[in-house]
Amino acid sequence: MEKRSSLEVLAGIYSFALLAALTMAPTTGTAYLLWIGNFLPICSTHAFHIAAIAVATAEGLFITFVAWRSYMSSGEPFLRWLTLAFLGFSLVYAPHGFLTAAADTHLMLFLLYGPFSRLVNAICMLAAILSYGAPPDPPDRRAGTAYWLCAIALFIAIDVAILALSPVAANPLLRIVPEAAACALTAASAAFLFIRLVNRSLMLNIGIAVAYFAQSSFAFLLSRPWTHLWWFAHVVFASGFMLVSFAVIRVFLSTHSFATVFNLDEVMEQLRATRDNLAQLASTDFLTGSANRRHFFERAHEEAARAEREGCCISFLAIDLDHFKAINDNHSHGAGDEVLRQITAAWRTLLRPSDLIGRVGGEEFLVMLPRIPAADAMAVAERLRQITAEQKIAFEGKAVTVTASVGVAEYVPGGPTVEKVLQTADRRLYAAKAQGRNRVIAASR
């Protein structure tokens, strides 16, 4: 590994310090408000509270729908649980606004919906984080409505159950226990994210957001209703909510999948690679703009050497367009060329700048996914398979369609060579063809 200069080391330390300061800023605000709390008047503004809860509920339902649309496209369990986190919080939190007018006579009942909504959000966020990288849900599971109707019924049942607690709502434990549980769960989620997933695309946003959720619950535990610390706790939670929302919107506007969206570091890495290794015509397939066989294998070995140095993995996809000869025979070779051009162009919209497509045969391709483990690579392969089947290539007034079979294999440091891994991917590709084509296989059968 190349030795870093003193300035680069200092810049890295400063970057870490900035990240730590940003993540822990709410705790600083909480400590400040606790210190001067006795000098601040109570701020009991019902109208503003109702308006703020209405906006939060509307925003939550909108992001729920956006996250759900992304999940329906990619099938990521992470997005399914994220959708439930938004949905559960919104439905359980809404009565907190409706009961604002009753705060003077039924204070504890008014307060209960906040802690329980944050606990529901914390449970779903933890489940989402633990499911990150899991294989996508099959299309038939995504299409069903029973799962979502049951979730909505459960969240409404929680609202009704809280209302039923009104005779004993004066017990402060009813507020403290769910708030403390939400604080503990979100703190655990944040710790897991920063240790295991912070370098993944957009997961830094999620990590900071979950840390804000934990600090918000902590502030709520220390505050009393209508104090400035109580209002500040709302602001901290809303800030975390907006950070998660931003990540979901980024995913929706790009690949519909957290596993495949790329971040600024990956873009900068590709820019440096482009600066140092300008592509030459001899290394590119003239028809599709993909790497040719020689250049692909050169890049694969370069990435493998870096993987050995840095202890990371590479996934490879072997892709073959099904029944491609029939397209040439039935529609002409010009149609076949147009299919190859448009299909590879569609693939690039789903891949990161650091990924590489290589055309190694007539309709045979290899895709290299640096730093992507096999579980995430299977999700990428499934999206490539889906977008291939969805394409309708117009040629001389006719719509030409094609499907793809994909084999997935992972290169790990100290394991089989690049050639062996590519042979494994190729065997799995032919297994996919033998099992009916238009499918992804990521493990030997």
N, C-alpha and C positions, 0 to 999 in steps of 0.2 A: 504494500500500500504506500502511496506517495506521501512523504513527510509533509506535514502542514506547517506553514510559517507561523511565527509568533502572533502576527496580526490576525491570521485566520483562527487561531486558538482563542484569542481575546474576543473576536467577533462571535465565535460559537458560544463562549461563556455569556457574553452580553445578550445574545439571542435567547439563551435558556433563562436568564434573569428576567428579561421582558415577558417571556411566556409565563413564568412563575408569578410575576407581579400582576399580569392580566388575569390569570386564573384565580388568584387569591384576593383580588380587589374588593369583592363583596365583604369579606371578613374584615378588611380594613375599615370599610364604611360602617359595618355593624359595631365594631369596637368604638369608633368615633361617636356614633349616635348613643351608645350606652353611656359613654363618658359625659355627654352634654344633655342626656335625656331629661334630667330634672329641670333644665332651663327652657324646655320647649313646651308650648301649649299643646293640648290634645287637638287633633285635627279631624273632627267628626263631620265629614262632608258626604252625605248620603247620595246626592245626585251624581257627584263625580264617581263615587264607587260603583253605582249602577251602570254608568256609561262605560267605565273601564272594564267591568266584568262582561258587558255586552260585546265590546270590541274583542276581548280575549276569547270569548266563546265563538264569535263569528270567525276570527282568525284561525282558531283551532279546528273548526269544521272545514274551513277552506283547505288548510294544510292536510287534514285527514283525507280529503278527496284527492288531492295531488299525490300524496303518498300511496293511496290505494290504486290510482291509475298507473303509477310506476310499478307497483307490485304486480298488477295484472299483466303487465308487459314482461317483466323479468322473472317473476316468481320467487324473488329473494325472500327467504324467511325473515331476514333482518328488516326488510321493508314491511312485511306483514305485521310484525310486532311493533314497528314504529307507527304504523297506521293505528293499531289498537291503542298505543300510548296516547296519541293525539285524540282519538275518538273517546277513550275512557275519561281522559282529563276533561274534555269539553262537556260531556254529558253529566258527569258527576259534579263539575264545578258550577254549572249554570244556576242551580238553585241558590248558590251563595249570593248571586246578584238579586234574584227575586225576593230573597228574605232580608234584604238590607233594611227595609222599612220596619221590620220586626226586631232589629238589633237592640232597641232600647228595652224591649219587654222579654225577648227570648234570645239573649245574647249568645249563649253557648250553642244553641241549635243553629243560629246564624253562622257561627264560626266553624261548625263541624264539617261542612262541605269542602272547605279549603284543604284541611289535612287529609281527608279521605281521597279527594281528587289527586293530590300530590302522591299519595301512597299508590293509587292505581297506576299513575304515570310511572312511578319508580319501579314497580313490579314489571310492567311491560317494557320499559327501557332496559332493565337488566336482562330480560329474556331476549330482547333484540340484540344486545351486545354479545351475549353468549352464543347466539345463533349466527353471528357474522361469519361468512365464508361457507355456510352449509349449502348443499346442493339445492337448486331451485325446486319449488313445489311444482308438481305436474299440472298441466293446463286444466284437467278436469277438477282438481281441487280448487284452483283459482276461480273457476267459473261458478261454483256452487254458492248459493246465497244463505244456506242454513248456518254456516259458520259465523257470518257477520250478523245475522239476525239474533243468534244466541248471544253474541258479544254485546249487542245493543240491549237485549233483554237483561243481561247480567248487570250492566252499568245502570240501567233504570231501576233495577231491583235494589242496588246499593243506595240510590237516592231515596227510595221508599223506606228502606231499612233505617236510614239515618233519621228520616222524619218520624218513624215509629219510636225512635229513642227519645223523643221530646219529653216524656215524663221524667227521664233520668239524665237529661242533657246537662244538668247543672254540674255533674261530676267532671272535674277538669281532666281526669284520666282519659276520657273519651276524645279529647283533643290532643293530649300529650302523646299517647301511645301511637296513633297512626302517624303523627308528625315525626316522632323519633324514629319510627320504622322507616319512613320515607327518607329521612336524613341518612340513616345507616345504609340503606340499599343503594341510594344514589352515590354516597361516598365510596362504597365498594365498587360500583360500576365505574366511577371515574378512575379509581386506582387501577382497575383491570385494564381500562382503555389506555392509560398513560404507560403502563408497563408492556402491554402486548400489541396494541393496535394503533398507537398514535402516529406511526409513519405511513399508515394506509391513507388513501385519498379521502379527504374530507373528514376523517375520523378525529382530527385535531379539533375541528368545530364541535363535533359531538362530545369529545372529552371535556372541553371547556364548558359546554352547555350543561353537562351532567354535574360537573363540579359546582356550577352556579345553582343547580337545583338543590344540591346538598347544603350549600351555604344559605340558601333561601329558607329551607326548613329549619336550619339552626337558628336563623334570625327570628323566625316565627316562634320558636320555642322560648326565646328570651324576651319576646315583646308582649305588650298588652294591646288590646284592640284600640284602634284610632290613634295610637302613638306614631311618631315619625319613624321609629324603627319598624313598626308594623307595615307602614306604607313602603318603606325601603325594601322590606322582604318581598313585597309584591313586585317591585321594580326589578329586583335581582332575578326572580323567577321568570318574569317577562323577558329579560335579557337572554337568559338561557333558552327560553322558548323560541326567540327570534333566531338564535344561532342554529338551532336544530332545523328550524323552518328554512333558513338560507341553504343549508346542506341539501334538504329535500328538493328545494326548487332547482338547485344546480343539477341534481341527478335527473330530475324530470325534464329539464331543458337540454340534457345531453344524451346519456345512454340508458336512462331508466334503471340504472343498476349501480349501487355503491361499489361493487367489485370491479367495474370497468371504467368508471369516470377517473380522469387523471387530474393531478394537482400541479401547482406551479413548479415544484421541484422536478417533476418528471418532464415538464415542458423545457425547463432550463437545461436538463440533462441532454435532451434531444438536440437543443440548439448547440450545445458544446460539441456533441457528436457530429453534427452537420458541419460545424466550423472546421473540425479537425479531419473529417473524413468526407470530403465532397464526393458525392456519387458521380461515377463516370458512366458514360453510355454503355461501356462494355459490361457493366455490372447490373444492368437493368433490362428486364423483359420489355421489349418495345411495344407490345400490344397492351399489357395491363399496367405498366409502370411498376410492377413488383420486382423484387430482386430476382436475378436469375439463379440457377442452381449453384454455380460457383460462388457467387457473392453471398448467398444465403448461408452456405456451409462455412465460409470465412467468418461471417458475423457470428454464427452459432458457436464456433470455437473461441472467438474473442470473448463472447459473453460467458462461456463456460469457464474460461480462465479467470475472469473477474468473479464469477460465482465461487470458485475455489478460494480466492483471496478473501472475499468478504463473507463467506459462509451463507450465501443466499441460494435460492433455487431458480430454475427456469422451467416453464412448461412449454411443450411443443404440441401443436395440433397438426395432424395429417388429414387433409380434406380432399375429397374427390367428388366432382359433380356427377350425379347419377344419370345414367343413360345419355351421356353427352353425345355419343355417336349418332343417336337418333335425331338430335337437333340438327347436326350437320347434314344428315341424310334427308330429313323431311323439310328443312327450311333453308338449306345452303350453308356453306362455310362462313359466309358473311354474317349470318344470324348467329352462328357459334361464336365468332369473334366479338360480336356486340354483347352477347351473354357474358363472356369472360370479362369484358371491360366493365360492364355495369355491376356485375356481382362483386368483383374485387373493389370497385369504388364504394359499394354499399358496405362491405366489410370494414373499410377504413374508417367509416363514420363511427364504428363501435370500438375501435382499437385506440390505444394510447399512442402518442408520437414515438415512444421508445419501443413499441412492438414492431415486428417485421413480418411482412408477407413475402413468400418466395414461390415463384412458379417453377416447379421442377419437372413438369411434363405437360402434355397437351391440356388436360383438364385437372391436373394434379397440383396441389398446393401444400406448402408447409407454412405454419404460422409460429413465430417465436414470441413468447410472453415472459420477458425477464422479471424476476422477483414475484412471480405469481405461482402459488402452490396449486396442486392438481385440483383441489376442491373449488377454488376460484376459477381455474381454467375451464372446468366443466361448465360453469355458468356462462363464461365467455363463448365457449363452443356452442352451447345451446342457443345463445342469441344469434350467433353467426348462422347456425342452421335455420333458425326461424326467419331471419331477414332474407336468406336465400330463397326459401319457399314462398315468401311474400312478394318477391319481385315479379313484376309483369313487364318483360322487356319488349318494347314495341319495335317491330322490324317489318317494313314493307306492308304496313296495315294490319299485321297480326301480332297477337300477344304471345310471347314465348315464355314459358315457365320452366323452372328446373329445381331440383332438390339436391341436398348435399349429405354425404355420410362423413362422419368425423371420428378420428381416433385421437385420444389424449394420453400423453405420457409426461412424466416429470423427471428432470435432471436435478440431482442433488450432489453436493460435494462429496467426493469419495465413493460415489456410486458408479454405475455403468457409464461408459463413454457416450459422447454425443451420438455417435453412429448407432450404438446399441439402443439408446433411448428412442431415436428416430425409427429404428426398426420395430420397436415395441409399438410406437404410435401407428406405424404402417400396418402391423398385424391387427391392431384394434380397429383400424379403418376397414380392413377387409372383413373383420368379424361383423362390423356394422352393416356392410353390404350383404353378407350372408344371412343376416337376421331380418332383411327386408328393406334396407336402405333408409335414407332420410332419418337418421338417428345418430346419437352420440354415444360412444363407448369409451369409458375412462378406466376400465379395469378388465383384466383377462377373464374370459368366461370359460 
